Amino acid sequence: MRSAQGTFFLWLAAPPGFSSQQFAELLLHEVHVLVAPGSGFGQGGEGFIRISLTAGDSALLYALDRIAALHLFARNA
């Protein structure tokens, strides 16, 4: 039997200063993107959010653009 080679979820680290719950709530209230806080998946999930990849590509790109518009993540030069 082959092991799984993929998943339907993307794990994204929360920006500094945010718990996974705080970041998930910010995304919902500020940019209307619903994600799952990683803390709901056990202690190792704290500090991350989980994004479902089951929506269409255009919907996912639109949601990621709205998250990026918050400018909470540093860009590498």
C-alpha positions in Angstrom: 0.0 0.0 0.0 1.3 3.4 -0.9 1.5 6.2 1.6 -0.4 9.5 1.0 1.3 12.0 -1.3 -0.8 15.0 -0.7 -3.5 16.6 1.4 -6.5 18.9 1.0 -5.2 21.5 3.5 -2.5 24.2 3.7 -1.0 25.0 7.0 0.1 28.7 7.3 2.0 30.1 10.3 0.3 32.9 12.1 2.2 36.2 12.1 4.3 37.1 15.2 2.1 38.2 18.1 -1.0 36.2 17.1 -2.3 32.9 18.5 -3.9 30.6 15.9 -7.3 31.6 17.3 -6.6 35.3 17.2 -5.3 35.1 13.6 -8.3 33.0 12.5 -10.7 35.6 14.0 -8.8 38.5 12.4 -9.1 36.9 9.0 -12.8 36.3 9.4 -13.7 39.7 10.7 -11.3 41.8 8.6 -11.1 40.1 5.2 -14.0 37.6 5.4 -11.8 34.5 5.0 -12.8 31.5 7.1 -10.0 29.3 8.3 -9.5 26.8 11.1 -7.2 27.7 14.0 -4.5 25.1 14.3 -5.1 24.9 18.1 -8.2 22.9 17.3 -5.9 20.1 15.9 -3.8 19.6 19.1 -1.0 21.3 20.8 1.3 21.1 17.8 -1.2 23.1 15.7 -0.9 26.2 17.8 0.7 29.1 15.9 -0.8 27.9 12.6 -4.1 28.1 10.7 -5.4 25.5 8.3 -6.8 26.5 4.9 -9.0 24.0 3.0 -7.9 23.5 -0.6 -11.3 22.2 -1.7 -12.5 25.5 -3.2 -11.7 26.4 -6.8 -8.4 27.9 -7.7 -9.8 31.4 -8.3 -11.6 31.4 -4.9 -8.4 30.3 -3.2 -6.3 32.9 -4.9 -8.8 35.6 -4.1 -8.7 34.6 -0.4 -4.9 34.5 -0.3 -4.8 37.9 -1.9 -7.1 39.3 0.8 -4.9 37.7 3.5 -1.8 39.2 1.9 -3.5 42.7 1.7 -3.3 42.8 5.5 0.6 43.1 5.2 1.2 41.0 8.3 4.0 38.9 6.8 7.5 40.1 6.1 8.7 39.8 2.5 12.1 38.4 1.8 14.1 40.6 -0.6 
